[in-house]
Amino acid sequence: MIYPDTPANNALTLSGLDLKKVNDLMDTNGLSMYAMFRGPRAYLLEIKNGCATLEIIYPRHLPDSGRDEIYILKVLAYCLGKSLARINHLLLLEYEAKGSGAFIDFRFYTKEESRQKADDALSSSVDKKKIRDRIFDRNELIDLYK
């Protein structure tokens, strides 16, 4: 969706492979460890015509005070770098799910226990409940990047 004030000639659009690279870069720059120890997972779903969509899934057990979307937005801003100037709006989709942050060492579980733990971890992105949606404009994102 192009917003009325979006200059489409310079707006950023990323393909699937480029989105994967940004998501991988976000994981490398701290989000995978953050998810492992705190629980929230973040996925950049799309960037099209200067409008980015970011999804954050919090574990249900994490209190509101522990839900730090600003940290995740800072990592995203850092990973986008100078391309951030070509993003006009960011739609932040926030969900909660039953999953939790943790590293699962399958060596200590039976096959059945391992299968159940893997199923629980995977179902956290499927069985999610929407918390809220918010829109950030370019200036708010650039302020986080400074």
Secondary structure, 3 states (H helix, E strand, C coil): CCCCCCCCCCCCCCCHHHHHHHHHHHHHHHHHHHHHHCCCEEEEEEEECCEEEEEEEEECCCCHHHCCHHHHHHHHHHHHHHHHHHCCEEEEEEEEECCCCCCCCHHHCCHHHHHHHHHHHHHCCCCEEEEEEEEEEHHHHHHHHC
